[in-house]
């Protein structure tokens, strides 16, 4: 098993929580979101915010990293991301509180301009997804060995993950179906010794080491 960092760079609602639960079961210290420098330093696997937005800077800060890009069919992703963005919209845009600044920045960067009309637009959401995807393909154009593109709904997805991680081919496991029907709280309920806390009881760091390069 390699010891380099593994970054899950798929957008929200592409099964980031499912793969994080799987990585815990495979023996990796894992965080779903990271808002503390010590989380970045201690976790082997990190997904979601701010990773899907900042993967290029993280690559420079943590050499020899590996990356897993999660995909999902538009017929499944569009209603799911729309529901998520609609629920988050007010707290993403308010200037007097709401979500933490790292989360606000990442969502507003990737889903720009984030407006209620754009959230309702399939064309806009597909454009955001495609732009993010193209950026990943361009960045890893000559580093295919460092990137795994994965749709966990595919029958061979677990086998591909095991091969990418360098684990024995007979390793058993699966991707659990969680956070279905728009729910996004499943990770909070996970109790596992390898789970890494994303915050310090809700407190976060204002900046991370990779932002100072």
C-alpha positions in Angstrom: 0.0 0.0 0.0 1.5 3.3 -1.0 1.9 6.2 1.5 1.4 9.2 -0.8 -1.6 11.4 -0.6 -4.8 10.4 -2.4 -7.1 13.2 -3.4 -10.7 12.6 -4.5 -11.4 15.4 -7.0 -14.8 14.6 -8.2 -17.5 17.3 -7.8 -20.0 17.1 -5.0 -22.8 14.5 -5.5 -20.5 12.1 -7.5 -20.3 9.6 -4.6 -17.5 11.3 -2.7 -18.9 10.0 0.6 -19.2 6.5 -0.6 -15.6 6.2 -1.8 -14.5 7.8 1.5 -16.3 5.1 3.5 -14.7 2.4 1.2 -11.2 3.9 1.8 -11.7 3.7 5.5 -12.5 0.0 5.2 -9.4 -0.5 3.1 -7.3 0.9 5.8 -6.7 4.5 4.8 -6.9 7.5 7.2 -9.6 9.5 5.4 -11.3 12.9 5.7 -14.4 14.0 3.8 -13.7 17.7 3.5 -10.7 19.4 5.2 -10.6 22.8 6.9 -7.6 22.3 9.2 -3.9 22.1 8.2 -3.5 19.1 10.5 -6.2 17.4 8.6 -4.3 17.8 5.4 -1.1 16.6 7.0 -2.5 13.6 8.8 -5.1 12.2 6.4 -4.0 9.9 3.6 -7.2 10.4 1.6 -9.2 13.6 1.4 -12.3 14.3 -0.7 -14.8 17.1 -1.5 -14.2 20.7 -0.4 -11.7 22.2 -1.0 -10.0 19.4 -2.9 -12.2 19.5 -6.0 -11.3 23.1 -6.5 -7.7 23.3 -5.2 -6.3 20.0 -6.5 -3.5 21.7 -8.6 -2.1 23.6 -5.6 -2.4 20.4 -3.5 -0.4 18.5 -6.1 2.4 21.0 -5.8 2.3 21.0 -2.0 2.3 17.2 -1.7 4.6 15.6 -4.3 3.9 12.1 -5.6 0.1 12.4 -4.9 -2.5 10.3 -6.6 -5.8 11.5 -7.7 -9.2 9.9 -8.2 -11.7 11.7 -10.4 -15.3 10.6 -9.8 -17.8 10.8 -12.6 -21.6 10.4 -12.6 -24.2 10.3 -15.4 -26.0 13.5 -15.9 -29.4 12.0 -15.3 -28.3 11.2 -11.8 -26.0 14.1 -11.0 -28.1 17.0 -12.2 -31.1 16.6 -9.9 -28.8 15.7 -7.0 -26.5 18.7 -7.4 -29.4 21.0 -8.1 -31.0 20.0 -4.8 -27.8 20.4 -2.9 -27.0 23.9 -4.4 -30.6 25.0 -3.8 -30.3 24.1 -0.1 -26.9 25.7 0.2 -27.5 28.8 -1.8 -28.4 31.3 0.9 -25.5 30.3 3.2 -23.1 30.3 0.2 -24.0 33.8 -0.8 -24.7 35.6 2.5 -22.0 38.1 3.7 -22.9 37.9 7.4 -22.0 34.4 8.2 -23.3 31.2 6.6 -20.8 28.6 5.5 -17.1 28.8 6.1 -15.1 30.9 3.6 -13.3 27.9 2.1 -16.5 26.2 1.2 -18.0 29.5 -0.1 -15.0 30.1 -2.3 -14.9 26.6 -3.8 -18.5 26.4 -4.7 -18.6 29.9 -6.1 -15.5 29.3 -8.1 -16.7 26.0 -9.7 -20.3 27.0 -10.1 -19.7 30.5 -11.3 -21.8 32.7 -11.4 -23.8 31.0 -8.7 -27.4 32.3 -9.0 -30.8 30.8 -8.5 -31.5 31.0 -12.2 -28.3 29.1 -13.0 -29.0 26.4 -10.4 -32.3 25.8 -12.2 -30.5 25.5 -15.6 -29.3 22.1 -16.8 -27.1 23.8 -19.4 -25.3 25.8 -16.8 -24.7 22.9 -14.5 -23.5 20.7 -17.3 -21.2 23.5 -18.4 -19.7 23.7 -14.9 -19.2 19.9 -14.7 -17.6 19.8 -18.2 -15.3 22.7 -17.5 -14.1 21.0 -14.3 -13.7 17.7 -16.1 -11.7 19.3 -18.9 -9.4 21.1 -16.5 -8.6 17.7 -14.9 -8.0 16.0 -18.2 -5.7 18.9 -19.3 -3.8 19.0 -16.1 -3.1 15.2 -16.1 -2.5 15.0 -19.8 1.0 13.5 -19.4 0.5 12.0 -16.0 -2.1 9.3 -16.7 -0.5 7.0 -14.1 -1.4 9.5 -11.3 -5.1 9.7 -12.2 -7.9 7.2 -11.9 -11.3 8.2 -13.4 -14.0 6.2 -11.8 -17.8 5.9 -11.9 -18.7 3.8 -8.8 -21.9 2.6 -10.5 -19.8 0.6 -13.0 -19.5 -3.1 -12.3 -15.7 -3.0 -12.5 -15.2 0.1 -10.4 -14.0 -1.6 -7.3 -11.5 -3.7 -9.2 -10.1 -0.6 -10.9 -9.7 1.1 -7.5 -7.9 -1.8 -6.0 -5.5 -1.9 -8.9 -4.8 1.8 -8.7 -4.1 1.6 -5.0 -1.7 -1.3 -5.5 -3.7 -3.6 -3.2 -4.0 -7.4 -3.7 -6.4 -8.3 -6.5 -8.4 -10.5 -4.1 -9.2 -7.6 -1.8 -12.8 -7.7 -0.9 -15.1 -4.6 -0.6 -17.7 -2.5 -2.2 -19.0 1.1 -2.5 -21.9 1.6 -0.1 -25.0 3.4 -1.3 -25.2 6.3 1.1 -26.4 10.0 1.0 -29.2 8.9 -1.3 -32.4 11.0 -1.9 -30.4 14.2 -1.4 -29.2 13.5 2.1 -25.6 14.7 2.8 -25.1 13.9 6.4 -24.1 10.3 6.3 -20.4 11.0 6.9 -21.1 12.7 10.2 -22.6 9.5 11.5 -19.6 7.3 10.5 -17.6 6.1 13.5 -14.3 4.7 12.5 -10.8 4.8 14.0 -9.3 6.0 10.7 -11.8 8.8 10.2 -10.0 12.2 10.3 -11.8 15.2 11.7 -12.2 18.1 9.2 -12.6 20.8 11.8 -11.7 21.3 15.4 -15.2 21.1 16.9 -16.4 23.5 14.2 -13.3 25.7 14.2 -11.2 26.0 11.0 -7.9 27.4 9.9 -8.1 30.6 7.9 -5.4 29.5 5.5 -3.6 26.3 4.5 0.0 25.7 3.7 -0.7 25.1 0.0 -2.2 28.6 -0.3 1.0 30.2 0.8 3.2 28.8 -2.0 
